[in-house]
Amino acid sequence: MKTLLMAVALVGMLCSGSVIAGLTGGNALLAQCQGVLPYVTGDEIKGGPTVAEGMCVGLVEGVLKTMQSLNSHLPIEFKTCFPERPVTVGEAVQAVVDYLRATELKDTDDATLAMFAIQDAYPCK
């Protein structure tokens, strides 16, 4: 029981704002997602995926799925025009990396940046 309480306390500390602050935002997301690109492009990979790369994939997939689920409920000016075929997580990660390399908004939170990147990749014309 004591071990369980210590584990819960440790998780609580790690999830505090000061610890998470260095793991979020545009620069951190760019670094995390750039590590995913070799998996997307099929390049030779040494070692397995890192936790940071997993954080990128999880965040981008969550944002993508949320956007796809809510898109039909949005007014036209807020919609994202996804293609008829499913957008892969790899395509979304590539869109995030491309957007983050070009944007000045690196201080914006990472989920918002991922949303902006996906909207930018699939604009309504």
C-alpha positions as CSV (number, residue, x, y, z in Angstrom):
1,M,0.0,0.0,0.0
2,K,2.8,2.4,0.9
3,T,4.4,1.7,-2.5
4,L,1.2,2.4,-4.3
5,L,0.8,5.8,-2.5
6,M,4.4,6.7,-3.3
7,A,3.7,5.9,-7.0
8,V,0.6,8.0,-7.0
9,A,2.5,10.9,-5.4
10,L,5.3,10.6,-8.0
11,V,2.8,10.6,-10.9
12,G,1.2,13.7,-9.3
13,M,4.5,15.5,-9.1
14,L,5.4,14.6,-12.7
15,C,2.1,15.9,-13.9
16,S,2.5,19.3,-12.2
17,G,2.7,22.4,-14.4
18,S,6.4,23.1,-13.8
19,V,7.4,19.6,-15.0
20,I,5.0,19.5,-18.0
21,A,5.9,23.1,-19.1
22,G,9.1,21.9,-20.7
23,L,7.3,19.2,-22.6
24,T,4.7,21.3,-24.3
25,G,4.5,24.2,-26.7
26,G,5.7,24.5,-30.3
27,N,9.4,23.9,-29.9
28,A,8.8,20.7,-27.8
29,L,6.1,19.4,-30.2
30,L,8.4,20.0,-33.2
31,A,11.2,18.1,-31.6
32,Q,8.9,15.2,-30.6
33,C,7.2,15.0,-34.0
34,Q,10.4,15.3,-36.1
35,G,11.5,12.0,-34.4
36,V,8.3,10.3,-35.8
37,L,9.0,11.2,-39.4
38,P,11.4,8.3,-40.1
39,Y,8.5,6.0,-39.1
40,V,6.2,7.8,-41.5
41,T,8.6,7.9,-44.5
42,G,9.9,4.4,-44.0
43,D,13.5,5.4,-43.4
44,E,15.8,3.0,-41.6
45,I,15.3,3.4,-37.8
46,K,17.9,2.5,-35.1
47,G,16.2,1.6,-31.8
48,G,12.6,1.9,-31.0
49,P,10.3,4.8,-30.6
50,T,10.9,7.2,-27.6
51,V,8.3,8.4,-25.1
52,A,8.6,11.9,-26.7
53,E,7.7,10.4,-30.1
54,G,4.8,8.6,-28.5
55,M,3.6,11.9,-27.0
56,C,3.6,13.5,-30.4
57,V,1.6,10.6,-32.0
58,G,-0.9,10.6,-29.1
59,L,-1.5,14.3,-29.2
60,V,-1.7,14.5,-33.0
61,E,-4.0,11.5,-33.2
62,G,-6.2,12.9,-30.4
63,V,-6.5,16.3,-32.1
64,L,-7.1,14.7,-35.5
65,K,-9.9,12.4,-34.3
66,T,-11.5,15.2,-32.3
67,M,-11.5,17.5,-35.3
68,Q,-12.9,14.7,-37.6
69,S,-15.7,14.0,-35.0
70,L,-16.7,17.6,-34.5
71,N,-16.2,18.9,-38.0
72,S,-19.8,18.2,-39.2
73,H,-21.2,20.2,-36.2
74,L,-19.2,23.3,-37.0
75,P,-20.3,26.4,-38.9
76,I,-18.7,26.4,-42.4
77,E,-16.1,29.1,-41.5
78,F,-14.6,26.8,-38.8
79,K,-14.7,23.5,-40.8
80,T,-11.7,21.6,-42.0
81,C,-12.1,20.1,-45.5
82,F,-10.7,16.6,-45.0
83,P,-10.3,14.5,-48.2
84,E,-12.7,11.7,-48.9
85,R,-10.2,9.1,-47.9
86,P,-9.1,8.8,-44.2
87,V,-6.2,11.1,-43.2
88,T,-3.5,8.9,-41.5
89,V,-1.8,9.9,-38.3
90,G,1.4,9.9,-40.3
91,E,0.0,12.5,-42.7
92,A,-1.2,14.6,-39.7
93,V,2.2,14.4,-38.0
94,Q,3.9,15.5,-41.3
95,A,1.4,18.4,-41.5
96,V,2.3,19.4,-37.9
97,V,6.0,19.3,-38.5
98,D,5.6,21.4,-41.7
99,Y,3.5,23.9,-39.9
100,L,5.7,24.2,-36.9
101,R,8.8,24.8,-39.1
102,A,7.1,27.8,-40.7
103,T,5.0,29.3,-37.9
104,E,6.0,32.1,-35.5
105,L,3.4,30.8,-32.9
106,K,5.7,28.5,-31.0
107,D,4.5,29.8,-27.6
108,T,1.0,28.6,-28.3
109,D,-0.1,25.3,-26.6
110,D,0.7,22.2,-28.5
111,A,-2.9,20.9,-29.0
112,T,-3.9,24.3,-30.6
113,L,-0.8,24.2,-32.8
114,A,-1.7,20.7,-34.0
115,M,-5.2,21.9,-34.8
116,F,-3.9,24.9,-36.7
117,A,-1.5,22.6,-38.6
118,I,-4.2,20.2,-39.6
119,Q,-6.6,23.0,-40.6
120,D,-3.8,24.5,-42.7
121,A,-3.1,21.2,-44.4
122,Y,-6.8,20.7,-45.4
123,P,-8.2,24.1,-46.0
124,C,-11.7,24.7,-47.4
125,K,-11.5,26.6,-50.7
